[in-house]
């Protein structure tokens, strides 16, 4: 069985930090070893050291994205952290509807900055459809980005198993999803009225945000737990350049901007205003 030595793990951690900002502590050694071992077994064998030599020699972009997929975890659910959605309803949508019903084409832009398999951006789209009346003719777009090719493919497919619908009420399921039969069994597909609001793109958060913003809301949730302090601060400062004044940045419930020199102030639990 392939073994992951301390030296090889350090090489992995250096690549992960340089390319994707990931901070891999030694606690991650068993997880990384299991994932690489499983991948090598599927590929017919080989050692982790040989795999790393290929990654360090002259890897293609596809090779590196595969490597990222092996190191990252995509955990998501519909309407995760309901307090964030309640905040948006109270502080964004209610004032928006009351104040701009007579303004056709009001522009609203949201960004799910680590969209995973799509539950988050589609939740944002569902909420917008629920709370913004059609007669107001709002111009709504939701950008969904991730680095993982596997996650982005699932987001674009927008088809989920029964167990992936945790957090989605029966009423929302009936309104926004359609039951479909696939070779893997019965699944649920997000309807076109929701999907058409969402644009799916690949974006490395360590790279410049070219052509992005300004956004009214950015969800950057459960991402910074993988970053060290300097990486978090640099990322949030760059987020400040694409969030409009008065716009909101939501982070994970276990994350905080406390102690960081960034252009945001607290607005609610794990939500900040520009």
N, C-alpha and C positions, 0 to 999 in steps of 0.2 A: 504493500500500500504506500502511495506517495506520502512523504513526510514534509512538514513545513518547519524548517529550521528558523532560529531567531534571526540569522543573517538574511535569509530569503524574505522573511516577514518584513524586515526593515526596508528592503528593496521595494516590496509591494507598497508599504506605507509611504515611501518617498514619492513614488509615482502617483498614488492616490491624492496626496496633498498637492503636488505640483500641478496636476492636470484638472482635478475636480474640487480641490479644497477640502477633501475628506481627511479627518483626523482619526486615524485608526490606532487605538491603544492596544496594548498587549492582551487586553481582555477579549479582543476580537480574533485572536489567533485560532481558537477552535472553530469558530464560524467560518473564517476564511479558509482554513484547512479543509473543512467538510465540503464547502462549495467547490473549491478547486479540484479536490479528489473526485467528487461526483462528476464534474465536467470532464476530467481526464478519462474517467472510466467510460463515459459515453463516447468519447473520441477514440477509444481503443487502447488506452493506457498511456504511459509516459510519466515523467517525474515533474513535480512542481518547479524544480530548478530549471529543467529544460523549457517548460512553459514560459518561465520568466525571461529566459534568454531570448525567446522569440519576441516577447513583449518589449524588450529593451533594445533589440537589434535595429529593426526598422519596421515597426508594426504599421499596418494600414489603419485608417480611421475605423473601419468595421471591427478590426481586431481589438482596438482600444475600447470601443463601445461594448463589445462582448465582455471584456475585462471589467468594465464598469458595472455591467449587469450582474456579474458574479460577486462583486463587492457590495452592491447596494441592496436595499430592502424596499419593496413597494407595498406599503400597508395603507389602505384607505377605506373609506366607507361613505355612503351617501349622508349628507347633512351631519358630518362629523363635527363635534363641538357645537351643539345647537345654539349656545349662547352667542357665538359669532354671527349666526344668521339672524338671531333675534335683534342683535345690535344693528345690523344693516337695515332691518325692517324699520326699527325705531328711528335711527339717526340719518338714514339715507333715503329710503323709499317713501316713508310717510311725508317728510318735508318736500321731497321731490315732486310727489303727486299733487300735494296741496298747492305748491308754488308754481308749477310749470305746465299745468294741463292746457293752458292756452298758448303754449310755445311749441309748435310742431317741430319734429326733428331734434329734440333735446338729446345731446350726445352723452352716452354713458359707457365708460370703458372699465373693464375689470380684467385682472390677470391672476390666473392660477399658476404660480411660478414653479410648482413642483406637482404637476397634475396627476402623476402616477397613471393608473389605468382609466381615469376619467370621472370617477365619482364626484370629485370636488367641483370641477368646472361645470358638469351637468347639473349639480345641485344649485350652483349659482344661477345657471340659466333657468332652471325650474322656478326658483324663487322670484326672479325678475318677471317671468311670465305670469306668476300668480299675483304679483303686487302692482304691476304697471298696467293700467288699462289700455286696451288696444286703441281707443280713440285718441290717446295722447300722442301716438305715433313717435315713440321714443326711438332713437338710433342707438341700439344696444349691441355691443360686441364684447365677447369674452375670449381672451387669449389664454390658451392652455399650452404650457411648455413643460418639457422634461428632457433629460439627457438620455434616458434609457430607450433604445429602439423598441424593446419588447413592450414597455409600458405605453409608448406612443401608439404602437400598432393596436393595442387593446383599447386605447382611448378613441382612436379613429373608428374601430369596429363598433364600439358602443353597445356591445351585447354582453349580458351578464347572467350568471347562474343565480338560482334562488338564494343561495347562501351569501352572495355578494350584494344582495339588496337590503341588508341590515341597515336600519335607519330610515328607510323609505316607507312612508305610511301607505296603507291600502289605497287611500284616495289619490295620492300622488302616483302610485304605481298605475292605477287605472287611467289617470289623465295623461301621463307622460311616457308610458312604456307600452310596448306591444309584445305579446307572447309569440315566439317563433320556434320552429322545430329545426334543430341542427343535427349533424351526424353524432354529436356528443350528447344529444338529448334536448329537452325543452329548456329554452332560455328566454331572456327578456331583452328586447332591443329598444333603445331610446328613440323616441319619435323624431321625425324630421323637424318639427317646430322647435324642438329643443336644440338639436344638433346644428341647425343653421345659425344659431347665435354664437357657436364656439368655433374658433380657428385653432387648429392643433399644429404646433411647430416644435422643432428640437432646439433647445437652448442650454448651453453650459453656463451656469450662473457665475462662473469665474471669468467669463468672456464679456466683452462690451455688449450693451443692450442697444443694438443698432436698429433704428426705426421704431423703437418702442415708446409708448406713452403719448401724452400724459394720461395716467390712470386715475380714476376715482377711488378704486379699491385694488389692493394687491394682497392676495393670500400667499404668504411665504411660511407655510406651517410645517412643523416637524422636519425641517431641513437643517437648521443651524445647530441641532444637537450633534451633528457630525463634524462641525467646524470648530477650530480653536478661536480664541477671543479676537485676535487680529483679523482673521478671515471673516468672522461675523461682522466686525465693525466696518471693514472695507465694503462688504456686500450691502449692508444696510445704508451706508452713505451713498452708494451707487443707486440704491432703490429710491433714495431721496431725490435723485435727478429725474426720475420718471413718474413719480407720484405728484399730482397737482397739489398746490397749497390748499389745505383743508381736506385732502384725501386721506384714506385710511390704509394702514398696513397691519394685517393680522398675522400673528405668529402662533406657534404651537403652545398648548396650555402649559407645557413644561419649559418653555423658552422665555427669555426676557431680554430687553434692550438695556436694562439697568447697568450703569457703569460704562456704557459705550458713548463715544462722542459722535452722535448722529442727529440729523435734523427732524427728529420725531419726539413727541411727548405723549405720555399715557392718556388714553381716552376711556379705556375699560380694561377688564382683565384680558391680557395678551392681545390688546388692540391699541394701536398708536395712531396719532394724527400728525400729518405733515405740517 
